Amino acid sequence: MAETQRNEAAAADGRRLAGRVALVTGAAGGIGAAIAHRLAADGAKLVLADVPGSPVADVAAAIADAGHGRPVVETGDLAQEEAAGRIVAATIEAHGALDILVNNAGGGIIKPFLSHTPETLRTTIDRNLWTALWCTWHAVPQMKGRGYGRIVNIGADSVRNGLWDHAAYNAAKGGVHAMASGLAREFAADGITVNVVAPCIIETPQVTAARRTVPEWVAKFVSVVPLGRPGSMAEVASMVAYLASEEASFVTGQVISVNGGSTMQ
């Protein structure tokens, strides 16, 4: 009955995510903020999560200023099970459901493998893999209980093309990719789809700043992209929005690259 009512509300609203509740992690800026803006434009009710001290509240305010509902903001270290559980619970408390989980929290420490320290290796795994694992572990029972869910992990095209200085980062993101296929098979009968969006170099604020300070670094990573440019954050967000929608109901267990052709199949 609730699902029928939601579908009727979405049809009346005209936006494909109307009535859906989405939790976006790592939402304080860059790709995460772009995803949040896109899901809000598509009608989702949002909870935005990021680490304490991040400008995630500013993203929520910007979404409200754009004429959408003001997202709920939660902070915590999602690499810790307690924080992930608390934020998933807060989403349920705020909106009564959790339909869409976007595991975007991450951040790579990109350097030659032997330049890493035990601390930077642990941080890379924590930021990228444990955040996704814990959030998913807490979200899936909620989705399973309602017979519906969309989980979209933000992976990395570097897992496939072996970019310079990405070995440790790829270890973490490769786990994110592999987790999705296992979960997709395990929970397909529960109405839950699990997919990965794998970007290549994207024109984030960090990349834009790097163009000024280390242009040769940016050029090196753009050189593997046949389209000859970084992707835009909006291009990544559009794929996430599709996978988060009912239109993608027959897409699960997939790694979908948004990469300008830097890897091809």
Secondary structure in CASP SS format (residue, H / E / C, confidence):
PFRMAT SS
TARGET T0000
AUTHOR 0000-0000-0000
METHOD secondary structure of the structure
MODEL  1
M C 1.00
A H 1.00
E H 1.00
T H 1.00
Q H 1.00
R H 1.00
N H 1.00
E H 1.00
A H 1.00
A H 1.00
A H 1.00
A H 1.00
D H 1.00
G C 1.00
R C 1.00
R C 1.00
L C 1.00
A C 1.00
G C 1.00
R C 1.00
V E 1.00
A E 1.00
L E 1.00
V E 1.00
T E 1.00
G C 1.00
A C 1.00
A C 1.00
G C 1.00
G H 1.00
I H 1.00
G H 1.00
A H 1.00
A H 1.00
I H 1.00
A H 1.00
H H 1.00
R H 1.00
L H 1.00
A H 1.00
A H 1.00
D C 1.00
G C 1.00
A C 1.00
K E 1.00
L E 1.00
V E 1.00
L E 1.00
A E 1.00
D E 1.00
V C 1.00
P C 1.00
G C 1.00
S C 1.00
P C 1.00
V H 1.00
A H 1.00
D H 1.00
V H 1.00
A H 1.00
A H 1.00
A H 1.00
I H 1.00
A H 1.00
D H 1.00
A C 1.00
G C 1.00
H C 1.00
G C 1.00
R C 1.00
P C 1.00
V E 1.00
V E 1.00
E E 1.00
T E 1.00
G C 1.00
D C 1.00
L C 1.00
A C 1.00
Q C 1.00
E H 1.00
E H 1.00
A H 1.00
A H 1.00
G H 1.00
R H 1.00
I H 1.00
V H 1.00
A H 1.00
A H 1.00
T H 1.00
I H 1.00
E H 1.00
A H 1.00
H H 1.00
G C 1.00
A C 1.00
L C 1.00
D C 1.00
I E 1.00
L E 1.00
V E 1.00
N E 1.00
N C 1.00
A C 1.00
G C 1.00
G C 1.00
G C 1.00
I C 1.00
I C 1.00
K C 1.00
P C 1.00
F H 1.00
L H 1.00
S H 1.00
H C 1.00
T C 1.00
P H 1.00
E H 1.00
T H 1.00
L H 1.00
R H 1.00
T H 1.00
T H 1.00
I H 1.00
D H 1.00
R H 1.00
N H 1.00
L H 1.00
W H 1.00
T H 1.00
A H 1.00
L H 1.00
W H 1.00
C H 1.00
T H 1.00
W H 1.00
H H 1.00
A H 1.00
V H 1.00
P H 1.00
Q H 1.00
M H 1.00
K H 1.00
G H 1.00
R H 1.00
G C 1.00
Y C 1.00
G E 1.00
R E 1.00
I E 1.00
V E 1.00
N E 1.00
I E 1.00
G C 1.00
A C 1.00
D C 1.00
S H 1.00
V H 1.00
R H 1.00
N H 1.00
G C 1.00
L C 1.00
W C 1.00
D C 1.00
H C 1.00
A H 1.00
A H 1.00
Y H 1.00
N H 1.00
A H 1.00
A H 1.00
K H 1.00
G H 1.00
G H 1.00
V H 1.00
H H 1.00
A H 1.00
M H 1.00
A H 1.00
S H 1.00
G H 1.00
L H 1.00
A H 1.00
R H 1.00
E H 1.00
F C 1.00
A H 1.00
A H 1.00
D H 1.00
G C 1.00
I E 1.00
T E 1.00
V E 1.00
N E 1.00
V E 1.00
V E 1.00
A E 1.00
P E 1.00
C C 1.00
I C 1.00
I E 1.00
E C 1.00
T C 1.00
P H 1.00
Q H 1.00
V H 1.00
T H 1.00
A H 1.00
A H 1.00
R H 1.00
R H 1.00
T H 1.00
V C 1.00
P H 1.00
E H 1.00
W H 1.00
V H 1.00
A H 1.00
K H 1.00
F H 1.00
V H 1.00
S C 1.00
V C 1.00
V C 1.00
P C 1.00
L C 1.00
G C 1.00
R C 1.00
P C 1.00
G E 1.00
S C 1.00
M H 1.00
A H 1.00
E H 1.00
V H 1.00
A H 1.00
S H 1.00
M H 1.00
V H 1.00
A H 1.00
Y H 1.00
L H 1.00
A C 1.00
S C 1.00
E H 1.00
E H 1.00
A H 1.00
S C 1.00
F C 1.00
V C 1.00
T C 1.00
G C 1.00
Q C 1.00
V E 1.00
I E 1.00
S E 1.00
V E 1.00
N C 1.00
G C 1.00
G C 1.00
S C 1.00
T C 1.00
M C 1.00
Q C 1.00
END
